[in-house]
Amino acid sequence: MKFPLPVFAALLTLGACAAPPPPPPHRPAPAPKPVLVAPPVEQQRPAGEWVDWPIASGDWVYRRDDRGSIALFGPSGQNAVVTLRCDMQRQRIYLAREGSGQGGRMVVRTSSAVKEFVASPAGGTVPYLATEIMPTDPILDAAALSRGRIAIETDGQQPLAIPSWAEITRITEDCRD
């Protein structure tokens, strides 16, 4: 069937005037998924009295350097778990333990004494929490003479029992001279 040109043009014009298809129905944005925030990991204190806690694996190593002397405790070939440094210029001893966080309390336990310090982040590529101790502080003698071990408890960190070896005495004596 042939349509005359004016009819064909009219049909094309009418087709162009048709309303556009309706937009798809608006779908509300999906509700955001709730963000699950894990509660802070509460460090478990080892069972029993601190004198019964297992001693951390590692050895003490003593070194002298331009600042004074340092004793490092930890597994061989790895970062130190605990450091004890005598800064000769400042006449201070710094006790640091591996760990991150805002700091807080650091408690040192020995067989004859307990002392609480304030620990602060020490910075560095391996995070440590550290405290400053006067070389004449009796806790240093108590740590040196403690019966086989000392314990270090720092807020937000796993408590740690380490052996009481001669390196503690060496660092203390270096800073007292």
Buried (B, 14 or more C-beta within 10 A) or exposed (E): EEEEEEEEEEEEEEEEEEEEEEEEEEEEEEEEEEEEEEEEEEEEEBEEEBEEBEBBEBEBEBEEEEEBBBBBBBEEEEEBBBBBBBBBEEBBBBBBBBBEBEBEEBBBBBBEBEBEBEBBBBEEEEEBBBBBBEBEBEBBBBBBBBEEBBBBBBBBBBBBBBBBBEBBBBBBBBBEE
